[in-house]
């Protein structure tokens, strides 16, 4: 075989592998964005890419963002990502926020994140004005 043909064939195979990898990565990111879009969560495709680049668990963050939107207490993906990085039990925080809103209490996301932090340091999870879980 001609050496130029072998090099061209190897280069073509490499380009094809890169193309397939890019399609797989785009498909994964698009799937996460589509899930958020269809659930009514306000997440841009660029945010999903940023989560992947920061090595945040994008799948979980999107799931929690969708959960908060479906519960009627929308929390932005960036705030959820920040809370996750801080070690917050995000699912419990969203459910606590939902319960507080159902009880007519004006509790902010930051207050719940702070309460979770205090629980990790003192062992007591208490959001002012919210009783029980």
C-alpha positions in Angstrom: 0.0 0.0 0.0 1.0 3.5 -0.6 2.3 5.3 2.6 0.3 8.4 1.8 -2.9 6.4 1.6 -2.2 4.8 5.0 -1.6 8.2 6.6 -4.7 9.6 5.0 -6.7 6.6 6.1 -5.4 6.9 9.7 -6.1 10.7 9.7 -9.6 10.0 8.4 -10.2 7.4 11.2 -9.0 9.9 13.8 -11.3 12.6 12.5 -14.2 10.1 12.5 -13.5 9.2 16.1 -13.4 12.9 17.1 -16.6 13.5 15.3 -18.4 10.6 17.1 -17.1 11.8 20.4 -18.4 15.3 19.8 -21.8 14.0 18.7 -21.9 11.8 21.9 -21.0 14.8 24.1 -23.4 17.1 22.4 -26.2 14.5 22.7 -25.6 14.1 26.4 -25.6 17.8 27.1 -28.6 18.4 24.8 -30.5 15.7 26.7 -29.9 17.4 30.0 -30.9 20.8 28.6 -34.0 19.3 27.0 -35.1 17.7 30.3 -34.8 21.1 32.0 -36.6 22.9 29.2 -39.5 20.5 29.1 -39.9 20.7 32.9 -40.1 24.5 32.9 -36.7 25.0 34.6 -34.8 28.0 33.4 -31.4 26.5 32.4 -29.5 27.5 29.3 -27.4 25.1 27.2 -24.3 27.2 28.1 -25.1 26.6 31.8 -25.1 22.8 31.2 -21.8 23.1 29.3 -20.4 25.1 32.2 -21.5 22.5 34.8 -19.7 19.8 32.8 -16.5 21.9 32.4 -16.6 22.6 36.2 -17.1 18.8 36.7 -20.2 19.4 38.7 -22.8 16.6 38.7 -24.9 18.2 35.9 -27.4 15.4 35.8 -28.2 15.8 39.5 -28.2 19.6 39.4 -30.6 19.5 36.4 -32.8 16.9 38.2 -33.0 19.2 41.3 -33.6 22.3 39.2 -36.5 20.5 37.5 -37.8 19.3 40.9 -37.8 22.8 42.3 -39.6 24.1 39.2 -42.2 21.3 39.4 -42.7 21.9 43.2 -43.5 25.6 42.4 -40.4 26.9 44.2 -38.0 27.6 41.3 -34.4 27.9 42.3 -31.8 28.7 39.7 -29.4 26.0 38.6 -26.4 28.2 39.6 -27.8 28.5 43.2 -28.4 24.8 43.4 -24.9 24.1 42.0 -23.4 26.5 44.6 -25.4 24.8 47.4 -24.2 21.3 46.2 -20.6 22.5 46.3 -21.1 23.7 49.9 -22.3 20.2 50.8 -26.0 21.0 51.2 -28.6 18.3 51.1 -30.2 19.9 48.1 -33.2 17.6 47.9 -34.1 18.2 51.5 -33.6 22.0 51.0 -36.0 22.1 48.1 -38.6 20.1 50.0 -38.2 22.4 53.0 -38.6 25.5 50.8 -41.7 23.9 49.3 -43.2 23.1 52.8 -42.4 26.7 54.0 -44.2 28.2 51.0 -47.2 25.9 51.5 -47.4 27.1 55.1 -47.3 30.7 53.9 -43.9 31.5 55.3 -41.5 33.8 53.5 -38.3 31.6 53.8 -35.5 32.3 51.4 -33.2 29.7 49.7 -30.2 31.2 51.5 -31.8 30.7 54.9 -32.3 27.0 54.2 -28.7 26.7 52.9 -27.5 28.4 56.1 -29.7 26.1 58.3 -28.2 23.1 56.5 -24.7 24.4 57.2 -25.5 24.9 60.8 -26.9 21.3 61.0 -23.6 20.0 59.8 -21.7 22.0 62.4 -24.2 21.7 65.4 -26.3 18.7 64.5 -29.6 20.7 64.5 -31.5 21.4 61.3 -33.9 24.3 62.0 -35.2 26.9 59.6 -36.9 29.7 61.5 -40.7 29.4 61.3 -40.7 26.0 59.6 -41.9 23.2 61.9 -41.1 19.6 61.1 -40.1 18.1 57.8 
